[in-house]
């Protein structure tokens, strides 16, 4: 196996200091400890695992159909030996260092690229969560390691996946008393609709983001996320849009060919309870924050959780 080190740093990891006290521990409110659940009800048990011989295409199919950005890689005995994330696949398809495997292998067609075994790009020795782990400890691990989803095990066997979305749903209440602008990210990294998919994937990996608002001349045109890219492959639509089935065609696609045009927005003065409800209802992972027709920020599942347990 070629050992390629992940070079990008997720935004959630770069911004983790806002979660921490001076002693380096998360500054969680008492409400988190007082509402301590068993993890069982929060775990997504519908997300299957795969073995190392499964293809990149198969991983994309599962991510797309199950709406998950993480798939566990298991051994014949059911133990988790690795994970692959949507960002690993974006990295491999052209965004970062893992794309070197394509050059080394001499792949030119998308068929060749997608039939690589997932074991070649998986992350070995992943962070695992035992199903009996307290929720506050899970959040500590997610903060410190920049994780948006983690595999859950019971007696060393794979059970399912725990995501930020499920945690946010559990912690959310109708009214929080914290406005969006208190916890949103003000740094909004965007891309033009005419940019190539290769450029967009490179931006995602190098800047450590899973989504890029698409903005032309200060006008919101759409949103390009990891799921748009994974769905393009996982639903097999990629075979319809590529005339010759070549990798270079895929990378030359315009952002406008792949992005979602329905973009959910919110006011910076909306309550976090309203945001949590919108994210849960639409199954989107973020909302653009707009004031006076201008994008002033972005708020994600992680930001909402921050507002619920820290602010």
N, C-alpha and C positions, 0 to 999 in steps of 0.2 A: 504493500500500500504506500502510495506517495503521501508523505506527511506534510500537509500544507497548513500553516498557522493562520488563523483568522486575524486579519489585520484591522478590521473596523472595530470601533468602540461604540456600542449602542448609546443613543442619547440618554436613555434612562440610567446608564452607568455613569456617563459624564456628569449628570446632574444629581447624582445620589446624595451629594453633601447637604442638600436642602432637607433631606430626611433625618440627618444625624445631629446628635448633640455634640458638645465639645469632647466627650469621651469616645466618640465614634459609634455610639449605639443609636438605633432609631428612636426618635422622640415620639413614641406612640402614646395616644390618649388612653385613659383608663377604659373607655368604651370598648376598645379592642380586646382588652383582657377580660372585661365583664361579659362579653358576648362570645366566649370561647366555644366553638362548635367542634364536633368531630368533623374531620375532613370528608368523610364518606359521602355526604350529600352534595358536596361541592365538586367532586371529581367527575370528569367526563369519561365515563366508562365505555362510551360508544366509539372512541377513537382507537382503531386497531393498531397493533405493532406490525413490523415487518422484519425480515431477516436481512443479512448483509448482501445477499445475492439479488434481492429485489432491485428493480431498475429505478433510475431517477424519474422516469415517466410514471411508474407505479406510485412513487411517493407523492408526486404532483396530483395524481388522480385521487388519492386518499385525502390530501390536504384540501383539495377543491370540494370533494363531495361531503366531507365532514367539517368543513370550515374551521380548520385548525392550522396553526403555523408551526406545529411541532409533531413529529412522528418518532416514536421510540423504536430503537433497533434491538431486537431480543435474540437470545440464544435459543437453542433447541429446548432448553429446560425452562424457558420463560423469564430468565433474568435479563435485565436491561444492560446491554453492553455498549450502547451509544445512542445518540439522537441525531436527527437531521432537522434543521429548521428551514423555514421558507427563505430566510436570508442566506443560508448556506447554498441553496439552489440558485438564488439570484446571483450570488458570488460566482458560482460555477458557470452559469449561463453567459457570463460576460462582465460581471460587476467588479470582480477582484482577483485575488491571487489564485483561487481555486480554478479559475478559468485556464490556468496554465496546463491543467490536465488535458484540455482539448487540444492544445498545440502539441504537447508531448505525444498524444495518441494519434495525431494527424487527422482528427475528425473534420469533415467538411459539411456533412449533411446533418439536419436536425435529428434524424432517426438515429444516427450514430451517437450523437451527443446524449440523447434521452435514454439510450439503452445501456449507458454505463451503470455498473452496479453501485448501489447507494453506499456500500461499505467503503468506497473510495473517497467519499466526501463527508462522511458522517463525523461527528464530534465524539471522540472516545472519552471514557471516564467522565460522563456528565454528572451534574448535580442531581441527586435523586431525593425524593421526599417519601418517608414512610407514612403510611396512612394514619398512624397514631401521632404524628408530629403536630404540636400546637400551631394554630394559625399565626400567632405573632412570630413564631420561629420561622415559619414558611416565608412570611413577608420580610423578615430580616435577611434570609438567604436570597430572596429575589432582589432586594435592594442592593446588597453587597456584591452580588454577581451579575447584576443587570439582566435578570431573567424575566421574560414575559409569560413563560409557560414552563412547567416542570413535570417530568414523569412521576407518577405515584406508584409505590410498590407496597406489597404486603407479604411479609415473610420472604423477601428477596425476589418476588415474582411481580411482573407488571400488572397493574390494575387499571390505569387510565392516566389522564392528563389533567392537571390543575392549571387554570389560566387566570390572568388578571380580570377577565370579564366575569368569570364565576365569582371571584372574590368581591368585585365591585357590586355585583347584584346582591350578594349576601349582606354587605355592609351598608348599602344605600338606604336612605330614608326619604320620605316625601319632601321634607324641608330640612336643609342642613344649616343654613345661616351663613354660608360662605359663598361669596360671589365668584364667578368664573375668573375674573381678572386677578384674583388673589393667588391662584394656583396654575394658571395657564402658562404655556411656554410662549414667550414673546418673540423668540427667534423663529421666524417662519421661513423655511428653505423651500423655494418653489422652482418650477421649471416651465419652459415655454412649450406649448402644444406641438410646435414643429420640431422640437428636439428629437433625436433618435432614441430608441429604446436602450441602446448600448450606453449612451450618455446618461440616461436616467438610472440605469442599474449601477453604473459607476458612482453616481452621486449618492445613491442609497447606501452602498457599501462604504465608500470613503468617508461619508458624513455620519454614518451610523443611524440612519432613519429608515423606517419601514413604509413611509408614505411621503409623497411630494404633491402639494397643491399645484395645479396647473393654472398659471396666470399669464395672460397676454395683455399687455398695455393696461395693467391694473384691473383687468376684468377676469373674474373667476370662470374658468372654462371647464374645470373638472378636478379630479383627484386620481393620482396614480399610486396604487398601493401594492404591497407584496401579493395580495390576493388577486389583483388584476393580472399580474404576470403568471402566477401559479394557475389561475383559472384558464388562461389562454392555452396553457399546456395540458392541464389536467382534464379539461373538457374536450380535448382533441381539436379545438378550434384552430389551433396552430397549423394543422394540416390543410385547413381550408384557405387560410390567408397567405400561405407561402406558395408561390407559383411553382418553384422548382425544388422546394424542400431543403434549401440550403441554410446553413447557420448564418451566413452573412446577410441573407434576406431577413432573418429573424432580428438580428441586431440593428438592421437598418429601418425597421418599422418605426413610424412616428409615434410619439407619445399619444397623440390624438387617436391613433388606431387601437390603443389598448386601455386608455384611462376610462374611469367611470364618470359620466356626465352629471349624475345626481350627487350634489354636494350638500350635506347638512351643515347649517350655520347656526350660531348662537350669539346672543349679546354678551358683552363682557360683564354685564350686571345681572345676568341670570343666576339663579341659585344652583348649586351643585346637584341638588336633588333632581332638578329639571334635566340637567345634563345626563345624569345617570339613567334616568328614565328613557331619554331619547336614544342613548347608546344601546341600552338593553332592548328597546323596541325595534330599532332599525338594524341591529347586529353590526353596526359600524364601530370601528375602534377609535374614532376621533370626530371632533367637530371643529370647523373653522370658526374663529371668533371674529365677528365683523361689527364695526361701529362706523356709522355714516357712510356705508358702502365700501369701506376700506378694511382689508384684512389686518387685524392688529395682534393676532395670536392664534394658537391652536391648542386644543385641550384633548387629552387622551384618557383612556381607562386608567393608566397609571397616575395621571394628574388628579383624577377624581378620587382615587384611593388615597392619595396624599392628603387631599383636602378633608377626607372623612376621618383619617386616623392620626393626622399630625397637626394640621392648621387649627 
